[in-house]
Amino acid sequence: MNAPIDPSRLKFGIGQPVSRKEDPVLLRGEGRYSDDLSLPGQAHAVMVRSPYAHGVIRGIDVAEALAMPGVLAVITGRDLEAAGIGPMPVGITQVNRDGSPARVPVQPVLTTDKVRFVGDPVAMVVAETAKGARDAAEAVVLDIDPLPAVTEAREASAEGAPELYGDVPGNIVSDFHYGDTAAVEAAFAGAAHVTRMAIRNSRVVVSPMEPRSALATHEEGRYVLRLGSQGVFGMRGNVAKVMRVEKEGVRVLTGNVGGSFGMKASVYPEYPALLHAARTLGRPVKWTDSRSESFLSDSHGRDHDFELSLALDAEGNFLALRVQGFANLGAYLSNATTQPATTNTVKNVVGVYRTPLVEVSTRCMLTNTTPVGPYRGAGRPEGNLYIERLIDTAAREMGIDRVELRRRNHIRADEIPYKAPSGMHYDSGDFPAILEEALAAADWDGFAARRAESRRRGKLRGIGIGQYLEVTAPPNPEMGGIRFDEDGGVTILTGTLDYGQGHASPFAQVLVDRLGIPFDRIRLQQGDSDLLIAGGGTGGSRSMMASGQALSTASTGVIEKGRRLAGQVLEASAEDIEFSDGRFAIAGTDRGIGILELAAAARGIGESLDVSITDKYEDSAFPNGCHVAEVEIDEETGEAEVVRYTTVNDFGTIVNPMLVAGQAHGGIVQGIGQCLTEVTTYSEDGQLLSGSYMDYGLPRAVHAPLLGFASHPVPARTNALGAKGCGEAGCAGALPSVMNAIVDALAERGVTHVDMPATPAKLWSILHEGLHAGEAA
């Protein structure tokens, strides 16, 4: 007979709030981040960067630097080109509206002809010590003829604007379009009401706790790169392209990673330059970014300038939605992408609402700024911001209650599966119920009393809704590996990568549930490209859908192999072997063997329970929810404070509710930061004016209220676990709920819109100088 269920499975299975396996090591300071790594004989590298946003390189004088004590090399772009290295890979681009391909400029690893943003790398100095390399980098003399710069996407499209590349006329990488223009125009022409507004999705500096760092070697004819990344499998392939070697000629290793939010997913110029130096010098070469440099060298996020229109009939039903404007890509496409402002906007802008038609037109522009890459959500939060701001504005203009307008246009549960005009097929969800739960939890009906109390204290109080839906986890292959080790442990191998999310515990919980393996026997291996057969990395809120499904499929493979092997060990037919609760047994008898004991027995006869597969889930997942934020604005100082915050979320099957809540909290705080404090400012000549934490306002603990978190799960039908992504959802709900609350607080002053960030200076000017009244920018 089968053994009784181990009580520990009830504690560590799917759905349990299990602590993160890695925390004890990290809290003891025993983590191994990229800058913690050192190898015998290593040299140190420092980058030489352009002080100009735009200019022609006339010369690079390295003689003085090379003569300095301890300097081993000064590498320029010409040196890398002579060695056959480069160019840099290109981020995701979309075709033009006429079907022609995007205009993609060629980017050397180290620029050779022109500099195109402040911080553009032009050389790398390698020396015996980091200090020696820094001193020598300052001795490199750059002869650059400055050119006029352009920093705003809309300005970059204007006639006569400075052009960054001779082969990209007008600075336009792609002129993206989606939708049926004629049908949308007809809907607007027949509409009873049209709401129009402009929204600026402000640029942010990503600012993970750990700056980028890398250690390069050339070992036994292979390049080896140790660095923080979001996935070693994809990083290996892209590095190999730049180095012009086969994938097998590169090994990528990633240990602990102190945050990324999309920024560390790409190949940066420092990495191939380091690998070249390591091979040339025959010794390890290490580089670590300074925090001030990282403001310039790491890809930024967001930076879109859109005009929005929503057509409604007389009853307030949505007829069509139009989004058109500009996306700022920065100077290069190696770690930039057009996706957030194009296809991801298409997929996410309709949200949870029945919208027959959608049209999105985006001009993706090059500017003399730091390249803009994916940042937590990468088009998902902004898409939800656009529709939710339009709804509040339309409700005010039409005299319809903003909650009622949402109710009228919800996609109902009985309409799912639902095909959205974006082409997405929503497989699950109950959007009306989540709104009602959120309103009740937030005490929406009691807000008037709270507003009156705030008014007595000289504060303006507002309340805002941010109902969101994200299209996450695009299907792509993922590895599911389960290895039974000789010490009695079990190792999970998968191509996603934990850069702060806490993968070890929830992935182990899947094996506890599927195979009954004790939680404390399970390890996780992700960061070695040599051990992977596939891997899409972590991004797009895909980890549990991708790795969870792959591990579920691999578990089925373990059980199939186990039945055959158990039949040999127990001297029975494989067809008579049953598996339950971590034990293989002969049906109808008490004869059986535990899975770990079977793995050991299999090794004894030259067999293995190990399984390594590549799996692909069927479709994206659609996490959704509703955030309700309340803000107070101090009339004397203009300071806004989020004072109440409530969320109800549908993340499908939740493997570990504690970690899911933590992911939501982190995203919410990042959203609050973009809404209230984070300002990225360039001068007219392209200098980053907010280039340190003295000038750039990251959110702090004081900016975060107690965050209410509740779940209304409707399991997904698109993956084996029924899970939906949660990592980026906090931003998706925070941007619209906080900005709607700010506008609500200022409504009595005639303000109808405020762009992010709503800093004290901006709000004070609105309150005291009457600036931006009506359409506050």
C-alpha positions, 0 to 999 in steps of 0.5 A: 500500500502507498505510504501516508502523505508526509506532513512536510508536503503540506508545508512545502507544496504549491500554495504554501508561503515558504521562505526563500531558500537563498535568504540565510546565505544572503543575510549572512553576507555570503552571496557571490555577486559579480564584483565579489569574484576575483581570479589569480593574476587578474587585471582591471579595466576602466572605460573611457567615455565621451563627455559630449552627447554628439560629436565627430571623433578626430583622434584618440591619443593613448600615448600618455596613458600607455606610458603610465606605471602598471598599464597593460593596454589601451583598447580602442574600437579600431583595435576590436575591428582589426581583431574581427570583433563586432558589431553589437547585436540589435535589440528587438525592432518592428517593421514600418507601416509600409512593411519595410524593415526598420532602419538599423544603424551599425554600432561598433563595440567601441565607437570609432566615428562619432560619439552619440551620447554622454557616456558613449564608450570610446576606449578601455584601459587595462592596468594592474590595479583598478586605481591605475586603470582609472588614472590612465583613463583620465590621461586618454586625450579625446579630440572630438568636434562637438555637434548639436544634440537632440534629446527628445523624440518628438524634437528628433523628428522635426525638420532640421534636427541633428541626425545621429547616423547618415543612413538613418534619415530623420532619426527614425528607426521605424514608423510602426502602425497597428490597426484598421485606420479606416474602421477607426476613423469611421468609429470616431466620426460616428462617436457621440463623444471623443476624449483626447489627451496627451500623456508623457511616459517619463524616462527613468534610471533603472538603478538596481542595487548592484551596478554592472560588473564582469570578469572575463577570461580566455580558458582552453580556447574558449571565452568565459564571462562571469557577470550579472545577467537575466539569463546565461543561455541567451547571453551566451548566444549574443556574446558569441555573435559579437565575438564571431565564434560558435556558441560553444566557444563562449561560456557564461556564468552568473551567480547572485544578481542584485536586481536588473528589472530588464536592464541586465538582459542585454550585451553591453560594449564592456563585455566583448571589450573585456573578452578581447583584453583577456585573450590578448593579455592571457589573463583575467580582466575585471571591470566594475561600473561606478554608480555615477557611470551607471547612470550613463552606461546602463539602459534607461526605461520608458520615455514615450510621448503619446497622444490618446483618443477614446471614442464612446457612444452616448451611453459611454460604451467604448467604440475605438481607441487610438494611440499615436506618438513617439518613442525615445530609443536613445543613441543605439539599439544594442540594448534598446528595443522598440517593443514597449512603445509598439507591440506591447502597447498594442497588447496591453492598452485595451486592458480589461475593457470591451474595445472593438477597435484599437490603432497604435502608431509609433515613431521610434526615434534615435536621440543623443541620450542613453539607450532606452531598454526594457524596464519592469513591464516594458509597455505593460504598465504604460498601456494600462496607464493610458486606458485608465487615464482616458477612462477617468477623463472621459467619465468627467467629460461625459458626467458619468461616474468613473466606476460606472463607466468601467462597469459598462465596458468590462469584458464579462466572465461569461465572454471569456475566452475573449479575442481582443482587438490586439489579437490576444486571446484572454483565456481566463479572468473575472474582471468585474468581480475584481473591481468590486472586491477592490472597491470594498476592500478600499472602502470606496464609499467612505472616501468622502469622509476621509477627504473632508478630514484631510481638508481640515488638515490643509491637505487635498486628498484624491482617490484613483483606480488602476484596473490592469491586465498584462499580456505576459510570458510570450511562449518560447522554449525552456529547459526543465532538468531534474538531476538526482545527485549522488549525495541524495539531493536533487538539482533543478536545472532551468534557463530562467534566472533568479536576479532577486525574485526568489526562484529556488523555493517556488521551483522546489515547491513544484517538485514537492507537489509533483514528485514528493521530493523533500523540500530540503533536498532540492537545489537550483542550478541556473547560472551556467550556460554549459549546463543548459540545453535551452533557456529564455532567461527571466523577463516578461513575467515568464518564470513560473509559466516557463520553468514551472511548466517545464519542470511539470513536464520533466516530472512526468518524464521522471515518473515514466522512467521511475515506473520502468526502473521500479519494475526492475528493482521490485521485480514487477511489470512496469504497468503494475507500478503506481506512483504517489506521494514520492513513492513507487509501489506495486499496485494492490500491495505494500511493496514499494520504494521511495523516489530517492531510494530508487534513484540510488538503486538505479545508479547501482545498475547503471541507470538514471532517473535524470530527465532533461527536456525542452518544453514550450507552453501554449500561449501567454498568460494574462494576470490582472487586478485592480489597485486603489490608491489614495494620495494627500497633497500638501498645499503649502509644499506641493508634496504628494504622499500615498496614504492608502493603497489596496490591491486585488489581483488575479495571478492564477495558481499562486505557488508561493503567496508570500513571494508573490505579495513581495513581487507586487509590493516591489513593483508598486513602489517602483511605480510610485517612484515614477509617479512622484519622485524620479526625474531624468533631465537632460540639458539642451546639449545632452548632459544628464543633469540628474546623474546622481542620487543627489539629483535623482529621487529614488523612492524610499520607505517613507514613500510606501504606505502599507500595501493591502494585498488580496487574491482573486485567482482564476487559474490560467488555461495556458500552462500546466500550473495555471499560473500567471505572471506577477513580477511586473503587475505592481507597476501596471496597477500603480501608475494609473491608480496613483496618477488618477488619485493625484488628478482627483485631488486637484480636480477642484482646482480645475486640473484635468491631467498631470504628467509623471512625475508629480514632484513637489515643485510641479504640484506647487506651481499648479497650486500657487502659480496657476501653471498648467491648469486644466492640462497640467504637464 
